[in-house]
Amino acid sequence: QASSGLNITSIILGVTPKDVTEVSAQLKTIDGVEIHAIAEDGRMIVTIESADDDSNVATYEEIGRLQGVMSTAMVYHQIESEPDREVSVEAGRRVEPQIKEI
């Protein structure tokens, strides 16, 4: 059974450098997808946010089928069952994800 909650997945895409502009444009049209960084060699750091596992997998597979995408690698996945109530245990405060651009 698919889990529900906020699914957050971080992926690294290997994109043909000549196709980066087109792939970026296509990614921006997919609900829940955000581009965080693009390297000169075509690597891209992208996140997917979805309501359930099935949507997450469908989006991941859709990205992998885009013209110019040579590879997709999932590097992080988290399910937040109550995303509005997520807090840092150490600090007792809301955690804001930090993603460094490459």
N, C-alpha and C positions, 0 to 999 in steps of 0.2 A: 504494500500500500504506500502511495506517495505521501510524504510528509507535507504538512502545511505550515505556513509561517513565511517569513521573508527569507528567501534563499539568496545568498550573495556568493557569487563565483567570480574569481579573478582568473583571467586567461592571458597567455602570451600567444600572439599570432605571428607567424612567419609569413610576410606578404612580399610578393615580388615588388621591388622598389618602384618600377614603372607603374604599378597598379595601386600604390598607396592612396592617392587622391580619390580614386573611384571607390576603393574599399572603404575609406573613411566616410565618404558620402553615403554609401549603402548602410554602414553600421549606424549612422545617425538616424536612419529611418526605422530601426528596429526598436520596439518598445523595451525599456529596461536596460538598454545597452549604453554604456558610457566609455569613451576613449580617454585614457589618462596620460598616455605618452606614446610618441612615435619616434623611433630611432632612424637615423639616416639610412641604415641597411634594410629598413622595412619592418623591423620588429615593432609590434604594437602591444601595449598593455591595455586591456579592456576589462570592464566588469559587466556582469549580468546580474540584475536584480529581478526576481520573479516570485510569484505567490506560492509556487509548489514545485516539486521535483520534475514533474512532467513538462511544465513550461520551461524550466531551466534547461533540461536536456534538449527540447525542441529548438530553443534559441541557440544553444551551443552547436547543434548539428547544422542549423541554418547558416551560422557564421562560417563553419567549416566548408560549406558548399559554395561560398561566394567566389566568383571569378577573381583570381589573383591571390587567394589565400592558399599558401602551400602547406601550412601546418597550424594546428591548434594544440595548446598544452594547458590543461587545467593546473593551476598552482595553488589555489585556495578555494575552499568551499565552507560555508557556514550557514546554518539555519537558525534564525532568531524566531522563536515561537511567539514571543511578545516584543516585537521591535520597539514599540513605544515605551517599554519599561526596562530596556537593557541598560544596565549600569555597570560601572567598574567596581569590582569587589574591593580592590585595594583602596580606591579613593572615594567610593560611595558616590560617584558622579557618572554622568553620561560619557561614554567612550566615543570619541570622534576618530574614525579611521584616518591614518596618515599614509598617503601614497606619494612616494618620491618620483619625480619625473626623471627619465634617463636621457 
